[in-house]
Amino acid sequence: MLVTFTTDAYADITMFGDVALAMLKMMGHSKTVPGAILAADVPMALDRLKAAINADNASPPAEKENEDEPVVSMADRALPLIDLLTAAAEAECNVMWK
């Protein structure tokens, strides 16, 4: 499954479903797809996501299952969504996902 985040203030962001659902949980939302965040609630969702990412970075790294594949951290995966939420907060736009 793929989940696409959209807002009028930024380009669409598409993520793999498991990563997107984890990000939604970090933002304090249910894992319901489709869904939306009202413009007034976007700054709070952004703050929650950043706090969760910072907390995740503070924990020790997980062991690699396969040494040949690089590990992409949740912080790296969250960067595009953080940029989208930041743009939406600045422009006071809703954020939707499907």
N, C-alpha and C positions, 0 to 999 in steps of 0.2 A: 504494500500500500504506500502511496505517496500522499503527502499533505502539502497544500499550497497556501501560503499566507499572503494576503493581499491588503493593500491600503492605497488610497489615492495619492499619498505623498511619497511613494517609493516603489521600486520595481518588485514584482512578485518573487517570493522565495519558496522553493520547493525542497522538501526534506523527506527522507525515508520516514515511514510511519512511526517506527519505534522511537526514533530520535525526536520527532515532532511531538509525540505524546509525552515524552519525558520533559520536553521544554514547556508544554502546556501545564503539566503538573508543577513544574518549578515556578511558573507564573501565578499559581494558585487557582487554576481553572480545571474544570473536569476534562476528562479525555474524550469529550464528545466531539465528533466530526460530522457535519460542519458545526462551526461556532463563530462567535464574534466577541470583541471587546469594544465597548463604547469609548468614544474619544476621552471622556472624563476619567475613565479607568485605566487608560493606557500607561500613564506615568507610574502608577502603582504596580502594574504588571511588569513593567520594565525594571523597576527597583527590585522586585521579588526575584526576577530572573537573574539579575546581576548578583544579588546576595547569594542565591543558590549556587551560581557558578563559582563565586569566590569561596564558598564553603567547600565545594567539590574540589577546588584546587588545593585547599588546605589539607585534604586527606591524602594518605600515601597512594602512589600510583598502583594500579592493578597490574598483576603479572601478565605478561604477554603470552597468549596461547601459541602464536606462531611467530617466531623471530623474523621471518621473511617479510611479514606485512607490517607497515608502519601503523602506530596507534594514533588515532585522531581523537584528541581530547574533546570533552563536552564544551569546554571553553572555546575551542576553535570552531566547533560545529555551531555554537550559539552566535558567533560574530555577525553573520548576515541577519539573523533575527533581531539582534540587539540594534543593528543599524536601522532596520525597518521600524522597530518600535520607537526608536529615538526620533526618526523623521516623522512618524505619525503623531508623537507627542508634541513636537514642535509645531506641526501644522494643524493640530487638534482634529485629527482624522480618526475614524473608526478603523479597527483591524479585524479582518475576517479570515477564516481558514476553511478549506474544503478538501 
